[in-house]
Amino acid sequence: MMMKTIKISVSTHNVLSELASKKDTFDDVINHLIDYYKEHEEFSDEEAEFYNKEIETFENGNLNNVSEITLDELDERITLLEQAIKHR
């Protein structure tokens, strides 16, 4: 495998060292962090684009797809979404 050298600050080096077990390389730690980020990313690029377009539509005054809900209904929807995210 080809290797590349990267420059990191001493503080970043220290944090990576703290995250690594004795058998882990920095490459292992960085790959674990990348995997974690990908698994816990809130939105895919496509989802983010969709939501940004919806927000822009709303901000421009187009309220065709807007409905009113109570705070209790909102709490219930949030709970359901959180449960769905946990079971991904």
JOGIVEN-V575144 format. One record per helix or strand of 2 or more residues. SS is the DSSP state (a for helix, b for strand). FROM is the first residue (numbers start at 0). TO is the last residue. If there is no record, write none. Layout:
# JOGIVEN-V575144
ss=<SS,SS>
from=<FROM,FROM>
to=<TO,TO>
This chain:
# JOGIVEN-V575144
ss=<a,a,a,a>
from=<9,25,44,70>
to=<18,39,58,85>
